[in-house]
C-alpha cells in the first residue's frame, strides 16, 4: 500500500501508520496479518516470535512450506494463532454446521459447494489495483479463495480430505499461474465424498452449499447480481425423516462486517481465556494442503492422496 493510501487508511481507522513491524510489536498484544498471502509467513512468524497472538487472514500462505512454518512457530511459542476463516461466523453456515453435527441428518456421506460469480481476473485485461491479479502477488483462486470452501467442508463434516481429483481453468490467459475456475471431487477419510465447483468468471452469481445424510438433507443457498452471489445466503433448507415437509428458513445473510466482528470477538475471547476457540493456523495449513492437491491433480491428471 502506497504512503498516501496507507496514511489515509490509518486516519480513517484512528490508527497510526508505521514503516516497520517492530515498533508496533512493542505496543500491542495481538497482530492481524492482512498482507497479500505471499508475505504472511514473514510477518506472522516475526509477530509470534515476539510472543504476540496472531490472526492471519486466509489463505495462511501461498506455499505449503510457508504455512507449516507459521504453524511450527505458533506451537513453539504457545500463542493463540488463528486463520481468518470468517465464513464460520455466518448465520447460514452456522445453521448448516449445527444441523449436520447435531445428528438429525444421520450419517453424513456427501458435502457439496457450488459458487459462481464475477471475481478477480474475470474480464481478462481488467486488473485495476487488485493484488490478486498483480503478477508479483497473485496465487489464483484455488489457493486464495477455495480455502473458505475447504475449511467449511472440514468444519461442517468433521472430516478430513484423503484424496483429490481436480480440474482448473483460467479466463485470464495472460496471467501465468493464475486460475479463476476450479472443480474438485474429494474423498474424505470417513468414506464420505465432497464436490467443489467454483468460478470467478460466471456472468450469473449464485451459490449452494449443503450436506447429504442417511436421514436427511440440508443446504444454504443464495442468488444475487454479480459477485455478491458467491457469498450471499438467502435460504436455509432442511428435510429429515422426522419432517413431514421440507423446512425453509429465510435468511438475510450477506457478506458484511458482522462475521468479521464475531470472528474478532472470538479471537479476543480466546486470548483472554487462553483457550483457542477459532480456526487455528493448523486449520489454515490443512486447507492449503488440499488447495495444492487440487492444483497438482489438475496439472497431472491424476488422483492426489493426502497424509
GURO-596358 format. One record per residue (C-alpha): z, y, x; residue in one letter. Coordinates in Angstrom, 3 decimals. Layout:
<rs>
Z,Y,X,A
...
</rs>
This chain:
<rs>
0.000,0.000,0.000,X
-1.037,3.354,1.445,X
1.513,6.036,2.254,X
0.792,8.278,-0.739,X
0.740,5.356,-3.182,X
3.904,3.905,-1.650,X
5.773,7.194,-1.848,X
4.710,7.816,-5.442,X
5.725,4.303,-6.469,X
9.133,4.731,-4.832,X
9.718,8.063,-6.570,X
8.883,6.626,-9.997,X
11.446,3.881,-9.492,X
14.105,6.075,-7.956,X
13.753,4.309,-4.615,X
13.285,5.342,-1.009,X
10.164,4.270,0.935,X
10.846,2.726,4.351,X
8.411,1.821,7.105,X
10.350,-1.214,8.333,X
12.329,-4.023,6.744,X
15.419,-3.865,8.961,X
16.839,-0.552,7.625,X
16.583,-1.971,4.101,X
18.375,-5.183,5.138,X
21.346,-3.129,6.312,X
21.754,-1.596,2.842,X
21.155,-4.440,0.381,X
22.484,-7.770,-0.855,X
19.179,-9.216,-2.043,X
15.457,-8.770,-1.378,X
12.436,-9.092,-3.652,X
9.369,-10.186,-1.665,X
6.402,-8.890,-3.651,X
3.726,-8.631,-0.968,X
0.387,-10.478,-1.202,X
1.216,-14.163,-0.602,X
-0.134,-14.316,2.952,X
2.718,-12.040,4.109,X
5.597,-13.622,2.181,X
6.745,-16.047,4.867,X
7.302,-13.219,7.357,X
9.412,-11.046,5.081,X
11.231,-13.844,3.266,X
12.297,-15.598,6.471,X
13.456,-12.327,8.063,X
15.486,-11.431,4.984,X
17.005,-14.911,4.739,X
17.862,-14.894,8.460,X
19.822,-11.689,7.798,X
21.844,-13.558,5.169,X
20.183,-11.893,2.182,X
19.430,-13.592,-1.103,X
15.691,-13.626,-1.828,X
13.421,-13.700,-4.851,X
9.925,-14.447,-3.606,X
7.057,-13.834,-6.021,X
4.793,-16.763,-6.771,X
2.923,-18.338,-5.139,X
5.553,-18.864,-2.497,X
2.887,-18.565,0.214,X
-0.758,-19.444,0.776,X
-0.290,-22.382,3.148,X
1.968,-25.372,2.560,X
3.481,-24.919,6.036,X
4.454,-21.308,5.301,X
6.110,-22.402,2.071,X
8.007,-25.137,3.920,X
9.256,-22.578,6.463,X
10.758,-20.440,3.678,X
12.479,-23.474,2.157,X
13.871,-24.558,5.525,X
15.181,-21.053,6.272,X
16.967,-20.896,2.916,X
18.542,-24.313,3.461,X
19.820,-23.299,6.900,X
21.384,-20.053,5.683,X
22.673,-21.328,2.339,X
21.486,-18.253,0.419,X
20.162,-18.056,-3.143,X
16.375,-18.224,-2.698,X
14.148,-18.418,-5.762,X
10.484,-18.311,-6.704,X
9.308,-15.777,-9.280,X
8.223,-18.179,-11.995,X
8.835,-15.697,-14.813,X
6.980,-17.858,-17.365,X
10.122,-19.993,-17.611,X
11.719,-16.967,-19.281,X
9.097,-16.545,-22.001,X
10.189,-17.239,-25.581,X
7.381,-19.652,-26.428,X
7.568,-21.739,-23.289,X
11.335,-21.861,-23.650,X
10.882,-23.301,-27.165,X
8.402,-25.855,-25.800,X
10.763,-26.810,-22.966,X
13.780,-27.240,-25.240,X
11.781,-29.279,-27.760,X
10.269,-31.556,-25.122,X
13.561,-32.063,-23.301,X
15.604,-32.411,-26.491,X
14.226,-35.870,-27.264,X
12.664,-35.246,-30.681,X
9.143,-35.896,-29.314,X
10.142,-39.293,-27.940,X
8.937,-40.383,-24.515,X
6.674,-37.708,-23.087,X
3.302,-39.052,-21.966,X
0.987,-36.035,-21.659,X
1.057,-32.308,-20.880,X
-1.926,-30.018,-21.302,X
-2.731,-26.481,-20.279,X
-5.827,-24.553,-21.341,X
-6.029,-20.884,-20.426,X
-9.165,-18.792,-20.297,X
-9.825,-15.100,-19.838,X
-11.301,-12.490,-17.539,X
-9.469,-12.244,-14.245,X
-9.942,-11.450,-10.586,X
-13.496,-11.859,-9.335,X
-14.885,-12.466,-12.815,X
-17.558,-9.787,-12.596,X
-18.751,-10.770,-9.167,X
-19.174,-7.418,-7.469,X
-16.349,-5.566,-9.296,X
-13.469,-5.558,-6.807,X
-11.501,-2.337,-7.193,X
-8.190,-2.282,-5.327,X
-7.189,-5.832,-6.221,X
-5.709,-7.703,-3.260,X
-6.738,-10.964,-4.947,X
-10.381,-10.258,-4.092,X
-9.904,-8.428,-0.773,X
-11.252,-10.721,1.981,X
-8.136,-10.236,4.147,X
-5.625,-11.235,1.451,X
-7.373,-13.482,-1.109,X
-6.361,-17.075,-1.753,X
-8.104,-17.985,-5.017,X
-6.863,-18.850,-8.492,X
-5.766,-22.429,-7.761,X
-3.105,-21.237,-5.307,X
-2.321,-17.802,-6.715,X
-2.258,-18.358,-10.478,X
-2.181,-22.092,-11.236,X
1.246,-22.057,-9.610,X
2.555,-20.904,-13.007,X
0.955,-23.813,-14.878,X
2.035,-26.399,-12.309,X
5.603,-25.123,-12.487,X
5.570,-25.165,-16.287,X
4.457,-28.790,-16.419,X
7.124,-29.822,-13.853,X
9.795,-27.854,-15.725,X
8.848,-28.969,-19.237,X
8.091,-32.606,-18.410,X
10.969,-33.037,-15.899,X
8.478,-34.961,-13.809,X
6.609,-34.737,-10.506,X
2.896,-34.924,-9.740,X
1.905,-38.154,-7.994,X
-1.901,-37.883,-7.763,X
-4.581,-35.281,-8.439,X
-8.277,-35.167,-9.257,X
-9.622,-31.620,-9.178,X
-12.741,-29.516,-9.515,X
-13.098,-25.803,-8.773,X
-15.841,-23.225,-9.211,X
-16.329,-19.582,-8.316,X
-18.452,-16.973,-10.048,X
-17.727,-14.632,-7.125,X
-20.133,-16.306,-4.734,X
-19.772,-13.574,-2.093,X
-16.049,-14.297,-1.585,X
-15.638,-17.233,0.771,X
-12.620,-19.373,-0.015,X
-12.127,-17.840,-3.469,X
-12.107,-19.846,-6.699,X
-11.682,-18.452,-10.212,X
-12.141,-21.661,-12.218,X
-10.029,-24.787,-11.742,X
-9.819,-28.056,-13.644,X
-7.429,-30.859,-12.759,X
-6.334,-34.262,-14.002,X
-2.855,-35.090,-12.759,X
-0.965,-38.378,-12.770,X
2.812,-37.955,-12.921,X
5.402,-40.171,-11.283,X
6.686,-41.423,-14.639,X
3.220,-42.678,-15.597,X
2.538,-39.681,-17.828,X
-0.563,-37.523,-17.332,X
-1.431,-33.835,-17.386,X
-4.577,-31.718,-17.506,X
-5.035,-28.101,-16.448,X
-8.201,-26.249,-17.476,X
-8.194,-22.636,-16.329,X
-10.741,-19.857,-15.940,X
-10.738,-16.256,-14.787,X
-14.352,-15.822,-15.905,X
-14.262,-16.512,-19.649,X
-15.518,-13.767,-21.965,X
-13.115,-15.090,-24.626,X
-9.385,-15.110,-23.956,X
-7.145,-17.853,-25.335,X
-4.517,-20.337,-24.242,X
-2.764,-23.514,-25.339,X
-0.004,-25.417,-23.573,X
1.601,-28.464,-25.104,X
3.128,-31.906,-24.922,X
2.365,-35.279,-26.469,X
5.242,-37.686,-27.004,X
5.603,-41.087,-28.597,X
7.288,-39.492,-31.641,X
5.753,-36.032,-31.836,X
3.592,-33.200,-30.560,X
4.423,-29.576,-29.747,X
2.419,-26.697,-28.311,X
2.298,-22.942,-27.797,X
-0.956,-21.037,-28.267,X
-2.382,-17.546,-28.320,X
-5.639,-15.662,-28.710,X
-6.372,-12.101,-27.688,X
-9.173,-9.981,-26.303,X
-9.950,-10.240,-22.620,X
-7.432,-11.278,-20.006,X
-4.445,-10.993,-22.377,X
-5.477,-14.286,-23.938,X
-4.394,-16.131,-20.805,X
-0.683,-15.451,-21.401,X
-0.375,-14.115,-24.953,X
1.654,-16.502,-27.162,X
1.307,-16.146,-30.929,X
2.331,-19.536,-32.387,X
4.637,-22.455,-31.682,X
3.629,-25.725,-33.387,X
5.691,-28.899,-33.773,X
5.399,-32.113,-35.746,X
7.571,-35.172,-35.191,X
8.092,-38.414,-37.055,X
11.042,-36.704,-38.757,X
8.900,-33.807,-40.065,X
7.016,-34.215,-43.317,X
4.736,-31.311,-42.416,X
3.734,-29.517,-39.268,X
6.165,-26.714,-38.436,X
4.569,-23.437,-37.288,X
6.692,-20.639,-35.863,X
5.027,-17.253,-35.418,X
5.653,-15.550,-32.072,X
5.150,-12.064,-30.693,X
5.419,-13.234,-27.118,X
3.211,-11.002,-24.996,X
3.394,-10.921,-21.226,X
5.531,-7.791,-20.960,X
8.549,-6.889,-18.848,X
11.039,-8.978,-20.841,X
10.544,-12.231,-18.931,X
10.910,-10.364,-15.628,X
14.140,-8.782,-16.857,X
15.541,-12.192,-17.870,X
14.490,-13.620,-14.514,X
16.259,-10.792,-12.695,X
19.396,-11.257,-14.791,X
19.407,-14.959,-13.911,X
18.891,-14.177,-10.221,X
21.818,-11.743,-10.202,X
23.999,-14.224,-12.085,X
23.184,-16.886,-9.506,X
24.194,-14.551,-6.681,X
27.433,-13.681,-8.474,X
28.388,-17.304,-9.140,X
26.839,-18.971,-6.093,X
25.058,-21.419,-8.390,X
21.277,-21.342,-8.226,X
20.043,-21.339,-11.820,X
16.434,-20.098,-11.493,X
13.466,-21.908,-9.979,X
14.200,-22.387,-6.281,X
11.864,-21.820,-3.365,X
11.647,-25.619,-3.242,X
10.046,-25.477,-6.715,X
7.589,-22.919,-5.354,X
6.779,-25.234,-2.456,X
6.193,-28.157,-4.840,X
3.727,-26.078,-6.863,X
1.959,-25.005,-3.669,X
1.543,-28.623,-2.591,X
-0.078,-29.504,-5.920,X
-2.417,-26.494,-5.710,X
-3.621,-27.629,-2.295,X
-4.061,-31.179,-3.560,X
-6.355,-29.827,-6.304,X
-8.381,-27.893,-3.717,X
-8.566,-30.911,-1.405,X
-9.726,-33.164,-4.236,X
-12.343,-30.612,-5.279,X
-13.647,-30.428,-1.720,X
-13.702,-34.173,-1.018,X
-14.436,-35.527,-4.490,X
-11.570,-37.983,-4.061,X
-8.167,-38.554,-5.633,X
-5.391,-36.971,-3.588,X
-1.923,-38.505,-3.677,X
1.311,-36.595,-3.061,X
4.501,-37.856,-1.480,X
</rs>
